[in-house]
Amino acid sequence: MRVLVTRPAGQAAEWVELLAGRGIDAVALPLIDIEGPPDPLAVQAAWRALEARTLVIFVSPNAVERFFAERPAGCSWPPGLRAGAPGPGTGVALCNAGVPAAALVEPARDSASFDSEALWAALAPHERWRGASVLVVRGGDGDSAPIGRGREWLARTLREAGATVDFVVAYRRGAARFDADRQATWERALAQPDEHVWLFSSSEAIEQLAARVPAGRAAAAWPRWRALATHARIAERARAAGFGRIVEAAPRLDDVAAALRSLQTASIESPAP
């Protein structure tokens, strides 16, 4: 069994190394490329206005890395400004970027899920939200890019509690470009679907996969592929795409490794509706 890690390139390489340390055969096959923001000036303006904010929420490690890459000279993280992270990867990225650990708000490391709902549970006790100013740092193709169900829910919840919520797009997502090695990995996955498990940390990666599968090979590949999804919404999308077997695991190394081992010995079967 070979695990195909579909995260963007830098994160995929890290996960391949971590899984190899657990004795799991994994290879990076990023399905999404991450590029700079469509409007760098908007990100820089967001930096200069941070002192007026109560909270900044980063939707992913990519949001952290790209937001800090656009930091204007002379700007720094304001004392007392809190940073929200929906999961441990984003929290680590914030600490690596220099945000003080005391400023970080995130779900507990043993949380049952890492998403907007879990972040709200961690955030709610910390603030009287009426009059608070919140910035959400996200990705997309531009200011009109879809927000996503979880982030839309969190923004609505914050507004209902009395906060003002703004968004800034810190990076663009697009279909990954395959070099010769990745193309060979892709062709092998198509030719030998029973031997591969797709590791998904976003629904968009599944969308990109669906766009790549040739129409003439879809019927043979989808029912025989297996998927590991790190959130219920991602599993729902994988089910709709036609994966033959889907399991869920929290995006922690121990949970992912255990789920992959369960898939290694399991036969392919149709998921329950």
N, C-alpha and C positions, 0 to 999 in steps of 0.2 A: 504494500500500500504506500503510495506517495501522496503527501499532503501538498496541495497547491495553495500557497499563501498569497492572497489577492490584495493585501494592503498596498498603499503607495510604496515606492521603491525603498526608501530609507527604513521605514517601519517593517516592511516585508523582510529585508535582510536581517534585521534584529530578531524577528520571530523565527526565521529559519535557524539562526544560531542557537536560540533558546530551545527550540524543539529538538535540534540535533543533540543538545546536551542531555535530553531525556531519551535518547535512543530512537527518535522518530525521524524517518526519512522525509524531509521537507525541501521544497524548492520555491523560490520566489517567482511568482507570475503576477506582477501588479496589473490590475485591470483599469486603474485610474492614475493619471498623471496629475501632479500638483504643480501649479504655476503661480506666479505672483498675482497681486490683486488687479482687478480691472481698472481701479482708480486709486493709485498709490496716494494721491493727495488727500483723499477721504480718510484713509488709514492714518496718515500723518496728522490730519486735523483731529481725529479721534484721540490720538496720543496727547495732543496739546490741551485737550479738554478733560483729561482724566481727573484732574483735581476736583472737578464739579460732580464726579460720579460717586455713587454709593457702592456700586458693585459692578464688576465686569465678568461676564460669563463667557468662557471659551468652549466651543462645542467639540473640540478635538485637539490632539497634539499638533495637527497641521495648522489649526487656527492660532495656536500659541506661537509656533515657529515663524509663521508668515507675519503675524502682527508685530512681533519683536524685531523681525528683519527690517521693518519699515520705520523703526523708532527714529525720530528726528534727533539730530545732535543736540545735546543739552537736556533732553527729556529723560526722566527716570520714573520708576513706579512710585506714585505718591504714598507717603506714610499713611497708614490707616485704611487705604483702599483695599477692599476684599476682592478676591478672585474666585469665581465659581468653576468647578471642574466636574463634569458628569461621571468621570471614571478615573481609575488610577493612572492610566497612560497620560491623560491630560494633566493630572496633578504633578506627575514626575516632570513633564515638559515645563510646567510653570516654575517649579523649583529650580530646574536646570537653567531657566531663563533669568533667574535672580529674584523671583517673587518670594518674599519672606514666608516661611512655613506658617507663621502665625496668621498670615493674611488669607490662607487657602481654606476654602470651604468645599468639601466633597463628601460623597457617601462613604460610610465606613468601609474599610477594606474587606470586611466579611459580609457586605451587603448582598442581598439576594439578587439585585440587579444594579446596573450602572446606566442610568438614563436620566431624562429630565425629571421624571417623577421622583426618583431617588435623590436627585440633587435638591429638589424643592423641599423634601423632607428634612434635609440637612440645613437648608437655608432658612426655612420659616421661623425657627425660634430665635434667630439672630438679629431681627430687625423689625422695627415698626415701619411698614412699607409705604404708608401714606407719605407722599412727597419725595420718596427715594428716587434716585436716578440710576437706571440700569442700562448698561451697554452689552449687547450680545455680539461676540466676534464669531463670524461664520464663514463658510465658503459658498461658492456658486459661480455662475457665469456672468454675474452683474447684479445691480441693485434689485432687479426684478426676478432674480432666481428664486425657485421655491424654497420656503423656509424649512419644511420638514415637520411632520406631525408632532414629534416630541417637543421641538423648540417652539412651535406655534402654541402648543398647550402651555408651556412654561411662560411664554410672553403674556398670554391671556390671563394666566393665574396671577402673575405679578401685577398686571394692570388692574385686575379686579381687587387686588389687595391695596391699591392706591398708588403704585409706582408708575413712573413713566419709563418706557422701554424703547430703546433705539437699537438698530442693527448696523453693523459695518461689515462689508465683504472683504476679507483679508487674503483670500486666495481663490484661484479658479481651478475647477476640476474638469478633466477631459479624458477621452479615451486614451489609454496607454499605447505607446508605440513599441512594437516588439522588435528587438534585435534578433540576430540569427539564433542565439541560444534560447531566447524566450519563444521564438517561433517554433523551434524544435520541441520544446516542452509542450506548447499548445497542440501541435500536431499529434504528439504522443497521447495527450489527454483525450483527443477526439478519437484516435484509433483504438485506445485501450481504456474505455471509460470505467470498467470494473476495477481497475488498478489505482484509481485516483479518488481523493477526497478534497473537496474545495472548502477552504477556510475563509468565511466571510465575516467581516466586521462592519459592513455597510450594505444597505439595500442597493445603493447605486452600483456597486461592483457587480451585482447580479444583473442589473440592467445592461451594463457594458458587456457582460458575458453573453447575454441573450442576443445582443446586436452582432456579436462576432460569429455565433454558431451558424454555419451554412445551412440553408433550409433543407438541403438534401440529406444532411447528417443529423438533424435535430432529433428525429424519431428514434434513432439508434443510440444517441448519446444521453439525452436527459434522463430517461428512466433508469439508466444504469449508473449514473453519477450519484455520489453521496456528498452531502454538505454538512458542515458544522457551522452553525450560526451563533453569534455571540449576543443575540437579543431576539425576543419573540417576534418583533416586527420584521427582522431580517429572515427569520425562519418562515414567516408567513409569505414573504416574497419568494423565497426559494421553493416553497410548496406550490405557489402559483406558476412558477417557471416550469415545474415538472420534474424536479429531482426525485429520484427513486427512494432515497432514504435521507432523513434530516434529523439531526440531533441539535440540541441547544446546550450551551455552556456559558458561564460567566467569563468575561475576557481576562481571566487570571491564568497564568501559565499552568498551575496545577490542575485547574478545572478543564482547560483546553486539552492538556495532555491525557487526562483520564478519559475524556469523551472520545478522543481520537483512538485510544486503545480499545474502547468498547466498539468502535466502528471497525476496527481492524479485523475482528473475529466475527462480526455480525454479517449475516447474509442480507442482500438487498431486498427490501420489502416495501410495499406501498404504504405511505403514511396514512394515518386516520384522517378522515375529512374534518 
